[in-house]
Amino acid sequence: MDTTFYTFLIGLIYLAAACCFVIGIKLMAHPRTAVRGNLFGAGGMLLAIIGALFDAQVAAWNNPAGPANAGYTYVVIGAIIGSAIGAWLALKIQMTAMPQLVAIFNGLGGAASVVVAGAYLFTGGPDLVNFDVLLATALSGLIGGVTFSGSLVAYGKLQELAIFDKPIALPGQQIINLVIAIVLLALTVLITVSGPTMDFWLVALLFFVIVALSLVLGVFLTLPIGGADMPVVIALLNSYSGLAAAATGFVILNNVLIVSGSLVGASGIILTQIMCKAMNRSLTNVLFGVMGTGSSGGDDDAVYANVRKTSADDVAMLLDGAQRVVIVPGYGMAVAQAQHAVRDLGNLLEQRGAVVEYAIHPVAGRMPGHMNVLLAEADVSYDKLKEMDEINPTLETVDVAIVIGANDVVNPVAQTDPQSPIAGMPIIEVGKARTVIVIKRSLSPGFAKIPNPLFAADNTLMLFADGRQAVLDIIRAVKEG
């Protein structure tokens, strides 16, 4: 085949893959088209893989007659193993563990960028030590290292491992982070400007130092961040993984990797800004890890002195005369897998003439869009999902607000205690409703580890039970009533 036409064909495949990625992102912006968007994205990735495997560089390297003398053996083995792991995860992972999986994927993306860029540098040897390759390689090592270690820490926090249970900040943490960042930037400039005239192994040593310091910085940036801010961190690390991939694309001169990495990086930054607005944080706060280090919010016994318990039958009586009901889902709903029961309750109340809506906080759950995904899985109409800014001004007209498994996103401490870890965070102001029903297993705190005065408010009743079972009991009581 003519070399020019072959190169054109590979470029055309890459272009088609990039178009699939863009279309996929667009379609995933709405639940009704999200499945098609996901299929477009997967199709684009398949095209990108096919294009990469037959790219001139890869095809030459895999030539059985060439120096590698391996053909596509290792590539096929890796593809089989990776596909098997991906299929197993897709089938077995629970929705409650999805944020942890996203964190691991972000981390692996960063690690892959470091490995690919480093391998290209070392296998290419001194002949490839030029300005463009060195700059892209250094950025891949820097961003990829921060992404990998930061994602591992984020995973530990999301999994609630003992060592990551509370924010950890060293004395002078911000100064340490700033010094490491300055050193990394200086090393990046050094390896880029002076690398072409340096001994190759000195360049390799500088690359290792950049990666090592980046791993340390990733840990230090993520450790001080409180659990309530994890959705912001997940979005930011996702952006980092895309930027690292884009930099690696420049290293190996792969256009589709540059495009896809740029898409992930840009969309991640946009999502991070949306999350920051929802959390009332600035991007600077996120980058330098100063979130979530405030006071605990008060003594639990004092806060919960006037808590009132209720039962499913009593809740059914309240719902019997309710004209407008708002359901506020949280991470506890995911843990209890109660989304289908919640949908059934909503449908039942609508059949009885009530208007039922679902109030969605941007950072409810432990990753962006967590509650939207759960409710979409249960076939709840997207039109019934109301964003926080839309629902808050009308909550005073709500007869019954049912909070299921949510804690920090309805905690009034965010508005009353400037020293709280969630101070200034916009919340769903369910306390304005005539009656608030909170479904929780216990009075245990949310991810921010602070008590919630809403539970002891005069218009609040606590239904202590497993989320799914509690909703099923309410449905039974409503039907019997």
Secondary structure in CASP SS format (residue, H / E / C, confidence):
PFRMAT SS
TARGET T0000
AUTHOR 0000-0000-0000
METHOD secondary structure of the structure
MODEL  1
M C 1.00
D C 1.00
T H 1.00
T H 1.00
F H 1.00
Y H 1.00
T H 1.00
F H 1.00
L H 1.00
I H 1.00
G H 1.00
L H 1.00
I H 1.00
Y H 1.00
L H 1.00
A H 1.00
A H 1.00
A H 1.00
C H 1.00
C H 1.00
F H 1.00
V H 1.00
I H 1.00
G H 1.00
I H 1.00
K H 1.00
L H 1.00
M C 1.00
A C 1.00
H C 1.00
P H 1.00
R H 1.00
T H 1.00
A H 1.00
V H 1.00
R H 1.00
G H 1.00
N H 1.00
L H 1.00
F H 1.00
G H 1.00
A H 1.00
G H 1.00
G H 1.00
M H 1.00
L H 1.00
L H 1.00
A H 1.00
I H 1.00
I H 1.00
G H 1.00
A H 1.00
L H 1.00
F C 1.00
D C 1.00
A H 1.00
Q H 1.00
V H 1.00
A H 1.00
A H 1.00
W H 1.00
N C 1.00
N C 1.00
P C 1.00
A C 1.00
G C 1.00
P C 1.00
A C 1.00
N C 1.00
A C 1.00
G C 1.00
Y C 1.00
T H 1.00
Y H 1.00
V H 1.00
V H 1.00
I H 1.00
G H 1.00
A H 1.00
I H 1.00
I H 1.00
G H 1.00
S H 1.00
A H 1.00
I H 1.00
G H 1.00
A H 1.00
W H 1.00
L H 1.00
A H 1.00
L H 1.00
K H 1.00
I C 1.00
Q C 1.00
M H 1.00
T H 1.00
A H 1.00
M H 1.00
P H 1.00
Q H 1.00
L H 1.00
V H 1.00
A H 1.00
I H 1.00
F H 1.00
N H 1.00
G H 1.00
L H 1.00
G H 1.00
G H 1.00
A H 1.00
A H 1.00
S H 1.00
V H 1.00
V H 1.00
V H 1.00
A H 1.00
G H 1.00
A H 1.00
Y H 1.00
L H 1.00
F H 1.00
T H 1.00
G H 1.00
G H 1.00
P H 1.00
D H 1.00
L H 1.00
V C 1.00
N C 1.00
F H 1.00
D H 1.00
V H 1.00
L H 1.00
L H 1.00
A H 1.00
T H 1.00
A H 1.00
L H 1.00
S H 1.00
G H 1.00
L H 1.00
I H 1.00
G H 1.00
G H 1.00
V H 1.00
T H 1.00
F H 1.00
S H 1.00
G H 1.00
S H 1.00
L H 1.00
V H 1.00
A H 1.00
Y H 1.00
G H 1.00
K H 1.00
L H 1.00
Q C 1.00
E C 1.00
L C 1.00
A H 1.00
I H 1.00
F H 1.00
D C 1.00
K C 1.00
P C 1.00
I C 1.00
A C 1.00
L C 1.00
P C 1.00
G C 1.00
Q H 1.00
Q H 1.00
I H 1.00
I H 1.00
N H 1.00
L H 1.00
V H 1.00
I H 1.00
A H 1.00
I H 1.00
V H 1.00
L H 1.00
L H 1.00
A H 1.00
L H 1.00
T H 1.00
V H 1.00
L H 1.00
I H 1.00
T H 1.00
V H 1.00
S C 1.00
G H 1.00
P H 1.00
T H 1.00
M C 1.00
D C 1.00
F H 1.00
W H 1.00
L H 1.00
V H 1.00
A H 1.00
L H 1.00
L H 1.00
F H 1.00
F H 1.00
V H 1.00
I H 1.00
V H 1.00
A H 1.00
L H 1.00
S H 1.00
L H 1.00
V H 1.00
L H 1.00
G H 1.00
V H 1.00
F H 1.00
L H 1.00
T H 1.00
L C 1.00
P C 1.00
I C 1.00
G C 1.00
G H 1.00
A H 1.00
D H 1.00
M H 1.00
P H 1.00
V H 1.00
V H 1.00
I H 1.00
A H 1.00
L H 1.00
L H 1.00
N H 1.00
S H 1.00
Y H 1.00
S H 1.00
G H 1.00
L H 1.00
A H 1.00
A H 1.00
A H 1.00
A H 1.00
T H 1.00
G H 1.00
F H 1.00
V H 1.00
I H 1.00
L C 1.00
N C 1.00
N H 1.00
V H 1.00
L H 1.00
I H 1.00
V H 1.00
S H 1.00
G H 1.00
S H 1.00
L H 1.00
V H 1.00
G H 1.00
A H 1.00
S H 1.00
G H 1.00
I H 1.00
I H 1.00
L H 1.00
T H 1.00
Q H 1.00
I H 1.00
M H 1.00
C H 1.00
K H 1.00
A H 1.00
M H 1.00
N C 1.00
R C 1.00
S C 1.00
L H 1.00
T H 1.00
N H 1.00
V H 1.00
L H 1.00
F C 1.00
G C 1.00
V C 1.00
M C 1.00
G C 1.00
T C 1.00
G C 1.00
S C 1.00
S C 1.00
G C 1.00
G C 1.00
D C 1.00
D H 1.00
D H 1.00
A H 1.00
V H 1.00
Y C 1.00
A C 1.00
N C 1.00
V C 1.00
R C 1.00
K E 1.00
T C 1.00
S C 1.00
A H 1.00
D H 1.00
D H 1.00
V H 1.00
A H 1.00
M H 1.00
L H 1.00
L H 1.00
D H 1.00
G C 1.00
A C 1.00
Q C 1.00
R E 1.00
V E 1.00
V E 1.00
I E 1.00
V E 1.00
P E 1.00
G C 1.00
Y H 1.00
G H 1.00
M H 1.00
A H 1.00
V H 1.00
A H 1.00
Q C 1.00
A C 1.00
Q H 1.00
H H 1.00
A H 1.00
V H 1.00
R H 1.00
D H 1.00
L H 1.00
G H 1.00
N H 1.00
L H 1.00
L H 1.00
E H 1.00
Q H 1.00
R C 1.00
G C 1.00
A C 1.00
V E 1.00
V E 1.00
E E 1.00
Y E 1.00
A E 1.00
I E 1.00
H C 1.00
P C 1.00
V C 1.00
A C 1.00
G C 1.00
R C 1.00
M C 1.00
P C 1.00
G C 1.00
H H 1.00
M H 1.00
N H 1.00
V H 1.00
L H 1.00
L H 1.00
A H 1.00
E H 1.00
A C 1.00
D C 1.00
V C 1.00
S C 1.00
Y H 1.00
D H 1.00
K H 1.00
L E 1.00
K E 1.00
E E 1.00
M H 1.00
D H 1.00
E H 1.00
I H 1.00
N H 1.00
P H 1.00
T H 1.00
L H 1.00
E H 1.00
T H 1.00
V C 1.00
D C 1.00
V E 1.00
A E 1.00
I E 1.00
V E 1.00
I E 1.00
G C 1.00
A C 1.00
N C 1.00
D H 1.00
V H 1.00
V H 1.00
N C 1.00
P C 1.00
V H 1.00
A H 1.00
Q H 1.00
T H 1.00
D C 1.00
P C 1.00
Q C 1.00
S C 1.00
P C 1.00
I C 1.00
A C 1.00
G C 1.00
M C 1.00
P C 1.00
I C 1.00
I C 1.00
E C 1.00
V H 1.00
G H 1.00
K H 1.00
A C 1.00
R C 1.00
T E 1.00
V E 1.00
I E 1.00
V E 1.00
I E 1.00
K E 1.00
R C 1.00
S C 1.00
L C 1.00
S C 1.00
P C 1.00
G C 1.00
F C 1.00
A C 1.00
K C 1.00
I C 1.00
P C 1.00
N C 1.00
P H 1.00
L H 1.00
F H 1.00
A H 1.00
A C 1.00
D C 1.00
N C 1.00
T E 1.00
L E 1.00
M E 1.00
L E 1.00
F E 1.00
A C 1.00
D C 1.00
G H 1.00
R H 1.00
Q H 1.00
A H 1.00
V H 1.00
L H 1.00
D H 1.00
I H 1.00
I H 1.00
R H 1.00
A H 1.00
V H 1.00
K H 1.00
E H 1.00
G C 1.00
END
